[in-house]
Every structure is written in structure tokens, then in C-alpha cells.
Amino acid sequence: MVVLDGASLTIDSVAAVAEGRDEVALAPAARDRMAAAREIVAEALRSGAAVYGLTTAVAERKSVALDAAARRGFSQFLIRGHLMAQGPSAPPPVARAALVCLANAFAKGAAGVRPELAELMVHALNRGLVPAVRSLGSVGQADLGPMADLADGLIRETGFVLEDNEGLALINNNAFATGWAALAELAAERLLAEADVAAALDLEAFAANPSPLHPLLAGSSLFEPGNARNLQDPLTFRSIPQILGAARDALGYARRTIETELNSAQGNPAVVIAERRIVSVGNLDVVSVAAALDLARIALAPVVTSAAERTVKLLQSPLSGLPAGLAAEPDTGEDALAEFAVAAQAIAAEARTLAHPVSFELVSSSKADGIEDRMTMAPLSARRLAEMADLAARVVALELLVAAQAVDLRRPTRLGEGTGRAFRLVREFAGFTARGEHLPADIEPLVTAVRLGRFAEAAGPGR
């Protein structure tokens, strides 16, 4: 059970709820906090003070005062007026992640919504009633379009009646981007762990110099004198610790940044309970998340590139010392696994295009009288990281398959403890390609295993 208290939500707990592995509950203290904030909203309504989105309209109509009659139905009107998202639906776990992120933000009390609205969201998550959310159309200064999809579907499904300010609170936040960022970060971390295992198996397959020690190689005959073929291997083998270490640092920074945002109040305006007032803020600017995701993708690009390069070199006889294409027998004229080099390089090239930063994108428009003059593109940054991790998983799967073929041909005396387990797992998905056999017909189960982190699990604690 994941308890939402507005302060302790983690990437792992978001994923557990998004993937349907865990249910959620609202912390009792969060209910009290939300009720206290709602009373401050009620005070503002009684006083007649001008409060953005509560007693006034929004955006370029912010100066338009809303009396009691005008406020009736305004929340629903605001949601339907922002149903402008485009394109295909985001993956269902992303919609669930967005909803749990928003419920946790409401639990902080700053949104000023009733506890009943947060409870409605908890109920929807636990009953699987989360609606589809279109994936395109947000610039990351509040995910208005996608969150309007989520809010409209939720209200239509349940018949819940919104009160003052609640429509704005439902859409004027970045829960869609933050939720997707959490899932993308976890996928990237899992990918990096798999890349670690594949790189270690490459060292065995290449009979590389093991001086840049790798714990997965513990016990390998590669350490015995004369078994390393080269004094100095290509940089993609020699620099594995630097390449993977840089990516691990970048992903560590991204995780800390995302988890800070998961427990932040993103809406505008914000209720300050201690001061009993409502203030206008820029909390919906999540440039920190967008930039951290940009950094993560930049650091992952060399991981993908080097994985593809090592795969190619294992398939090249002058570099590997094995038959061309890792054919089962030399001089047969068979391509064997040679064409996997083309596939790996093509997919790696596509993954690299996703590394281009987006958090510095600028926007200037006449909308809202020029007030809305910034964007973070956080949803795009999150989506690109998810797509990059997905493509990289396929490159790593090819890398593992090629490395296993090379290991079989090289016949080392003894694989390392971790690399041995990784090799055996590869063989559960695809056998050795013998003379007269074509490429493995279906490597999708192997790709899925990489995406799920199976190889890091198999390699054990020494990884």
C-alpha cells in the first residue's frame, strides 16, 4: 500500500501504482491538511477578494470577476475548454502515474481542493477507472491538455460534482510530465543495469584486457596470464567504467530531481495554510525536471553508441580474432550474425536523435496577453527518455546475443560468476547459431527480458 501524504512519494512507489502492483490510500493527516486549506478558500470566497481562478477567470481573462452565479459550473467549463490534447493515448501506466502524482500533490494542501476530490482519485486508481490521456499538446507549463483529458474522463465516469477552484486545480499542474518522468527514469535505470551486464559479457567475448576490473568478471579465466589478447583494447571496451559511470551519475541526479518534484505543490494559485492566504506562484515551471531528463538522455547516448560499437567489433574478424560474422565455421560464406551489426547501428542512431535537449525551447505567443511566454517541454523530455530506454534495450539485447555467440566460439576455460549467469540466461532465449542456420527468428522475448531487468537480476549482487 502506497500512502499519499504529499511528502514521501518515490519513483518506485509511483511505478508500483502505475503498473497495478500496489494500491493507494490517503494519509489521515493529509485529509486534515486539505480540509484546513479548503476553509481558507471558503474565507476568500466570503471576503470577495480577487483570487486568480477562484473569484476571477483565467489566462487573458484573469481580470474578469466571477460572481457566485458565474462560478457555478466554471470548473467543468474550464476542463472542457482545455480538451485540446492531440495524438495517440499515452501508455496506460503513464495516465495512472499522472493521477497518483496529482493526488499526492493535493495531499500537500496547497491546491485548496476538498479531501473528497483526492479520495475520488484514490478510488479510481484502486478500481482501475483511470481514463485515457492523449500524449501530445503540452508545453510543460502545466500539462493543461493531457490533464483535462484525465479530469474530464474521471468526472464523466463518476459523476463527481466539482466546486470552486477544483477544475483549475485538476488541470493547472504538471502531474502528466512528472509521472511520465518517473516511469522513464526507472526504465532508464533498469536499462543501464542491463547494459552493465552486457558490457561485462562483451569483455569475455572479446577476450579483452581485464585491467579495468569488473565485478561480474570475478572468477573468469580472462585474468589468467596470456588469455587477454590485446595490451590495449578499443575505447568502447576500455572505457566501459567511464561511460556507464557518467550515465549512472546523470540518472542519479535525475532521480533526486524528479522525487523532489513528486512531493511539490505544482499548481497556481497556492494556499499557504500557515499564513491563511492564497498566493500567485510559478510552481508549474518544472524546468528542473526537464533539464535533468535532458542530461539523462545525453549521458545515455554514449552508452547506446558504445554498445552498438562493441557489437560490431565482435562481428569483425580482424578485431575479434573469430570468424567473420561469428559464423560457426570459418570460410563457409555464411553471414551468420553479421547483419545484426546493421540493425544495432540503425537503432543506436535512432536512439541518439532523442538525446537532443528540449528544456531550452522558447515560446512567444499572443495567448494570455503574452503572459504565457515560457515553456519547459517537460512532457517531451520525459517521453524521449522513455523512448530512448526502449530503443536502447533492443541494442543491448542484440549485444548480448552477439556476445553469447562469440563466447561459444572462443570457448574460454571459465566465465566469471556474473557473466556466466548472464550467458546462460541468453541461451534460454536463443541458442547458438550453427552452420547452415539463419539468424534467430524471434528475439522479442530476449528484448522483453532486457526491458524487465532480467539480466541484472541473474548476474546477482556482484554487478
C-alpha positions, -999 to +999 in steps of 0.1 A: +000+000+000+013+034-010+002+061+014-001+096-001+010+123+024+023+149+000+059+145+012+072+109+007+062+097-028+091+080-046+097+070-082+095+033-072+061+038-055+048+057-085+058+028-107+042+003-083+009+020-085+011+029-122+018-008-131-010-020-109+012-037-084+001-016-054-029+002-042-030+037-027-045+054+003-047+090+015-029+097+048-053+109+076-031+140+082-034+148+045-072+149+048-069+173+077-045+195+058-067+196+028-098+204+049-079+233+065-068+246+031-103+244+018-115+266+047-091+293+036-106+290+001-140+295+016-128+326+035-115+341+003-149+335-013-167+351+016-144+381+015-148+388-022-111+392-026-097+388-061-081+354-063-069+340-097-091+312-109-113+313-079-131+347-080-117+356-114-114+339-148-080+327-160-053+335-186-061+365-207-095+368-189-079+370-155-093+404-149-129+392-154-146+389-120-167+358-113-198+362-091-215+333-074-237+327-105-207+327-129-187+304-107-214+277-109-202+252-135-170+272-142-148+243-130-164+219-155-164+246-182-126+252-176-118+215-180-138+211-212-123+243-226-089+227-224-096+194-241-071+203-268-045+175-264-037+156-296-024+124-309-024+088-296-031+080-260-001+078-236+006+043-223-020+034-195+007+033-168+015+070-176-021+080-171-021+062-137+012+077-128-002+112-136-032+105-113-011+093-084+012+123-087-017+147-087-034+130-057-001+133-038+002+170-047-034+176-035-024+158-002+000+187+005-030+210+009-017+238-013-042+232-041-071+241-018-094+213-030-117+192-009-104+159+006-133+142-013-116+150-046-084+133-036-104+103-023-121+101-056-087+098-074-076+072-049-108+052-055-102+055-093-067+042-090-077+013-068-106+003-091-088+007-124-110+036-135-083+058-149-093+073-183-071+075-215-050+106-218-037+119-252+000+123-253+006+155-273-001+191-268+015+202-235+044+227-234+052+218-198+039+249-182+011+230-166+000+199-187-033+215-195-044+193-224-035+159-210-047+168-175-080+180-190-084+146-206-077+129-173-101+152-153-129+151-179-128+113-181-127+109-144-157+133-138-177+118-166-171+083-153-180+091-116-204+120-119-185+138-092-196+175-089-167+199-087-168+230-066-150+264-069-113+262-079-113+224-083-114+224-121-084+247-122-065+225-097-071+194-118-056+208-149-031+235-138-003+212-128+025+190-143+014+157-130+014+142-165+050+152-172+062+143-137+045+109-137+059+101-171+093+113-160+092+089-130+084+059-152+110+069-178+137+073-152+130+039-138+132+024-173+165+041-179+180+029-146+169-006-154+184-003-189+217+009-175+219-021-152+214-044-182+240-025-202+264-031-174+259-069-176+261-069-214+294-049-214+309-074-190+299-103-212+315-083-242+348-084-223+346-121-221+336-125-257+364-102-270+390-117-247+397-081-237+423-069-212+405-071-178+427-045-162+397-021-158+383-046-134+346-055-135+330-074-105+309-095-129+342-110-142+352-124-108+365-159-113+369-156-150+398-173-167+403-139-185+425-129-156+449-158-162+482-148-180+480-149-217+442-150-220+438-113-228+445-109-265+455-072-265+475-049-244+451-021-252+416-027-265+393-003-284+380+025-263+345+012-262+358-018-243+385+001-223+362+030-212+332+010-200+336+022-164+337+058-175+308+055-200+285+037-176+296+057-146+288+090-163+253+078-171+248+065-136+257+099-122+233+116-146+205+093-138+211+097-100+207+134-104+176+130-124+161+107-098+167+132-070+152+160-091+121+140-100+115+128-065+117+164-052+091+174-078+069+144-069+064+159-035+060+196-046+029+218-050+028+225-087-005+245-090-013+281-092-026+298-070-013+281-039-028+281-004-003+289+023-020+273+053+003+287+080-003+323+068-040+317+059-037+333+025-037+324-012-008+335-034+000+335-071+031+314-079+051+299-108+053+264-093+041+250-127+076+257-142+093+224-139+125+233-158+145+214-132+128+181-143+130+189-180+167+198-178+175+167-156+159+145-182+178+162-209+210+154-191+200+118-186+194+113-223+227+130-232+246+107-208+227+076-222+237+083-258+273+071-253+261+040-236+239+031-266+266+041-291+294+021-274+271-010-270+265-009-307+302-004-315+312-033-293+286-055-311+301-045-345+336-052-334+327-087-321+314-094-356+345-082-373+371-110-377+402-087-378+392-072-344+377-102-326+400-129-339+369-151-346+353-160-379+336-131-397+300-126-385+308-151-358+300-179-382+301-214-366+328-224-390+353-202-409+353-199-447+318-211-453+305-180-470+277-177-444+267-143-430+259-158-396+251-129-373+268-103-394+236-084-403+229-077-366+257-051-369+234-031-393+204-035-370+223-024-339+238+007-356+205+017-371+187+015-337+215+032-319+214+061-344+177+065-338+182+065-301+209+092-304+185+116-321+164+115-289+193+129-269+188+164-282+179+188-253+145+204-253+144+223-220+158+255-236+129+257-261+113+291-262+078+302-269+062+336-275+026+340-284-004+363-281-022+338-258-030+352-224-018+387-235+017+375-237+019+364-201+024+327-210+058+333-226+078+303-213+078+265-217+098+236-203+087+209-227+089+185-198+064+160-213+085+158-244+117+154-224+101+125-204+087+108-235+120+110-252+138+094-223+112+065-222+116+060-260+154+061-257+154+035-230+131+013-251+154+015-281+185+010-261+170-022-246+169-036-281+205-026-288+216-043-255+196-075-265+215-077-298+247-071-279+240-099-255+231-123-283+262-115-303+284-117-272+270-152-264+278-164-299+314-151-295+317-168-261+307-201-276+332-198-304+360-186-281+354-213-255+370-197-225+381-220-198+358-203-173+334-174-174+331-150-144+304-157-119+281-129-131+289-132-168+284-170-166+249-165-153+242-138-179+255-162-207+232-190-196+202-167-195+209-156-231+208-192-241+174-196-225+161-172-252+182-181-282+206-209-289+239-210-307+237-202-344+252-233-360+264-239-396+236-237-421+213-218-397+198-184-402+195-155-377+173-163-347+138-159-359+124-140-329+144-122-303+114-103-288+114-124-257+151-115-252+143-078-257+115-080-232+138-097-207+162-068-210+134-043-205+124-061-174+159-061-160+162-099-160+200-099-167+209-077-138+188-099-116+205-130-129+240-116-126+235-112-089+248-088-062+283-087-077+270-065-105 
